[in-house]
Amino acid sequence: MSAPVQGRPRTYRRPISVWWWLKKPTYLLFVLRELSSIFIAWLVAFLVVMVFAIGRGADSYQAFMDWAGSAWVMVINIVAFLFTALHTVTWFLLTPKAMALRARGRAVPAGMIIVGEYVALAIVSAFVVWLVFL
């Protein structure tokens, strides 16, 4: 704790519990959303390692697939998928509040923005599935 600076009044700081985020569901959702960035970083690293394994040849890719098939990596990937879904849903719900879209001078309804995001996600996902199974 820092000593008060001479000439300045000490301000009162209300003590905050470490578990403040468990008091309301909205706080818990906020913390879970922030934690989801760790799992998204995991998925990005996982994909980068996979691309490098593919670039090194069939043996390296097979070693990667053996590692990726291990139980603990699968559990991490399932948890990461769930957190990514949470991150995506909360982001899509937040977008109409973060940006006000206007078309022909009128505000675009929030529902249309959210539906547009899901349609874009479906199109991109279909394209990725098409690329993988091509």
Buried (B, 14 or more C-beta within 10 A) or exposed (E): EEEEEEEEEEEEEEEEEEEEBEEEEEEEEEEBBEEBEEBBEBBEEBEEEBEEBEEEEEEEBEEBEEEBEEEEEEEBBEEBEEBBEBBBEBEBEEBBEEEEBEEEEEEBEBEEBBEBBEEEEEEEEEEEEEEEEE
